[in-house]
Amino acid sequence: MILKNSEKKENNRLEFQVESDNAEFEQAIKKAYQKNKGQINIHGFRRGKAPLYIIEGEYGREVFYQDALDELAQPAFDKGVEEGNVNFIGMPSIVSADVSDERTAVFTFSVELYPEVELGQYKGLEVEKVPVEVSEEDVDREVESVRKRNARKLSVDDRPAQKGDTANIDYEGFLDPEKTNPFDDGKGENHDLELGSGSFVPGFEDQVIGMSVGEEKDINITFPENYAEDLAGKDVVFHVKVNGITYPELPELDDDFAQDVSEFDTFDEYKASVRKNIEERRAEQAKAAFRSAAIEKACENLKADLPETMVKAHIESIIRNFASNYGVNDQNMQVETLASMLGIDEEAMKTAIRPNAERETKVELLVNAVIDAEKIEGTDEEIDAYIEKISGSVGASADEIKKYFGMDYIKSEFKKEKAMDIIADSAVAVDAAPASAEEAAEPEKKESEEAAE
């Protein structure tokens, strides 16, 4: 086979033509004959015994052409890619496949080319690094979260419900004051509602406060304008019954508490461990944020057109990963169907999913360019160590990791991680601009919630 020619087309596509010689085509014809002869009836011959020239004489010389072309298509494509040093993305297509008068196969293929990438600076980048600091308030906040999780729930029957209590309620919502028209998903039984949590429609919890065990009453609510479309801005009535009331009794912050919630004997030891855990967690978060910022900065220095094929592949990956969070893992389901099921509309695609997909595409181009620039390969020892690291993180043996992912994928991922390490490890840390009080408080609040969870 020979690569006859190649031509650059619009939209970064390349067409190239590959031709087999006569011997290759005749060999493919013989394979097609052996494959199909058992299905052909020729008068005077038992099924499968008619010679090739007899079948061609009966049905025409072209009888096995298509099967022969199918046989030669992949080798022809591979030959064109190898000889032309074609770096393509996405799925190739066959523009034409013909047989010449000399009985040679002539294929024309079309592929989208991998984009040209100008790497720019990716080493020695200056990146802000937020210092790891833990205040006494941070420690107290986390201890208090653990304290609340270990509170005892005590029943109340001698007073009305108050803020901070948990009321067990039955409720049903109606669209009319006569309570004849219930709305969908507006009914619940034995629901535990923490009063003051803000987990129900605004105004609902305030009206449950003051109710006693066994009491029933109607609660008038106006849904917010930004609520679900069928209820947004509507006046509704909830009929509510209080089945029970409980309140948390918080444990004392003493040595007994420390022994109950940890392996430490004293409260001081436990509190010191909480501080250490926060410091370690924030150090890991700071390291991950620094790494991400370095890669982001290297992406800013990268110049390349983002191929739509790669962007679409990342969009699909994002949607499928999102769907897997809800237990939907059917790889045969169309991504458009998944998006519809998940409520991903055009606005969400435009403002959230596509920008993320474009960023991931740029990171992919960056990492691949660094792998080429640094000539990253990986020794057997490095690959083995990488596999051991993966196996330790997922609780599987090295052999299971190799069998599940395959060595080609593992080596590819190793090279990508090493490329990102080069970017991050060479980056120069500079002091971050001081955050406002509100900005500083937000991650602490989030962190405390995560720790409690």
ABEGO torsion letter per residue (X at the ends): XBBABBBBBBGGBBBBBBBBBAAAAAAAAAAAAAAAAAABBBBGBBBGABBAAAAAAAAEAAAAAAAAAAAAAAAAAAAAAAAAGBBBBEBBBBABBBBBAAGBBBBBBBBBBBBBBBAEBABGBBBBBBBBBBBAAAAAAAAAAAAAAABBBBBBAABBBBBGBBBBBBBBBBABAAGABBBBGABBBGBBBBBGAGABBBGAAAAABGBBBGBBBBBBBBBBAABBAAABGBBBBBBBBBABBBBBBBBBBBAAAAAAABABABAAAAAAAAAAAAAAAAAAAAAAAAAAAAAAAAAAABBBBBBAAAAAAAAAAAAAAAAAAAGBABAABBAAAAAAAAGBBAAAAAAAAAAAAAAAAAAAAAAAAAAAAAGBAEBAAAAAAAAAAAAAAAGBBAAAAAAAAEAAAAAAAAAAAAAAAAAAAABBBBBBBBBBAAAAAAAAAAAAAAAAX
